[in-house]
Amino acid sequence: MSINRKVQTLDEFTMQQLRDFPSATGELSRLLRDIGLAAKRVNVEVNKAGLVDILGDAGETNVQGEEVKKLDVYANNQFMGVLRHGISCAGIGSEEIDDVVIFDDEISNASKYVCLFDPLDGSANIDVNVSIGTIFSIYRRVSLVGTPATNEDFLQPGIKQIAAGYVIYGSSTMLVYATRRGVNGFTLDPSIGEFTLSHPDIKCPETGRIYSVNHGNFFQYTEGVRKYINECQRKEKSNGGPYTQRYIGSMVADVHRNLIKGGIFMYPAIADKPKGKLRLMYECNPCAFIIEVAGGKATNGSQRMLEVQPTSLHQRTPFFAGSKKMMEELESFTM
Ligand code: P6P
C-alpha cells in the first residue's frame, strides 16, 4: 500500500529526521510534537477571538507590567501544560511568568531539554485582527539529567539553542522551526488538523528591498541607525529606487515576511527603552537562530545576537536581523 508522502505532516517530518539520525532518542521530535499540539489549540481560540468573550483584559498584569489579554493566559497555559505533561522537557521559561518553572517530577527530570517561549507575542494586535505569534526556543540542559533543571539551563547564549521556531496565526497558521540542519515551514491543514510541510528548507534571500522599523521612534534612534534609514529611503540607490517600508508591529509577522521575501527588521534602543523593547531569551534569540540558519544575520547593534551571554530571564535587547547584505549595509553605518 503506497503511503501518500506528497504531504508530509510535522510528525512525519520529525520522524524522518529521526530515521536519518538513528542515534537520536526522539526526545526533540516529541517536544516539537507537543509544541505543535499546543499551537493547534491556541489557533482555535485565536481564530474565534472576535466571536466569544475571550478578548479584553484578563484584569491582570504580567511580569512585564502589561495588561494581560485572556488569550495570553490561555496560550501560556496551553504551552506550559503540554510540555509539563509531555516526556521531553524539564522546565520552561515564559514571558508570562516571573521565574522559570522547574517541572521537578521523575519523568521531566529525566528530560534533556528545557524550553523558553513567548506564548502570544503581539497580543495587543488581537483586538484588531492582526497576525500574532508564539515564539519558542529549545536548549539542551547543562545540569545533570535525572535531577531538577536549574536556572543555568535557561540562561545560555543563543548559539547553544538546539532548535527554535515560531507559530504565526495569520491568514493561515504556520509553524516554522530551525535546527542546525535547516529551517522548515509547516502550514496547518484544517481538513486533517495537522501541520503539513509547505516551505521546505527556507533560505533568507541574501538581499531584499523591505525595511521594517517603527518610524515613530526615528528621532530617538542613534545617528548611525538614522543614517541607515535615510539610506533606505534614498531615491538614486545603486540597486534601484528607495526600499519599501513595512511594519506590522507584530514581531513574528515582520520577521516571517523578511525570512521569506528578504528584508531587514530593526527594533533599536530608544530613550524610554535604553536596552531595547524585545526580549532576548524568547523573542530575539529564537528569531536570530532561525534567520542565521536560513543564511541571514542578527545582532544587538554591536554584537552577534547569538553570542550575547544572558544575565536574566526577561532581559531586553536591541534587535537587528534579516538579509545578510542588508545587515552588512546597516553595519557600515552603525558599527
Ligand atoms: P512598537 C508587540 O508588542 C512587540 O512585542 C513585537 O511583537 C513587535 O515587533 C513590537 O512589540 C512592536 O513594538 O513599540 O513598535 O509598537
Residues whose N, C-alpha, C, O or C-beta is under 5 A from the ligand:
A	BS01	P6P	D121 G122 N214 G249 S250 M251 V252
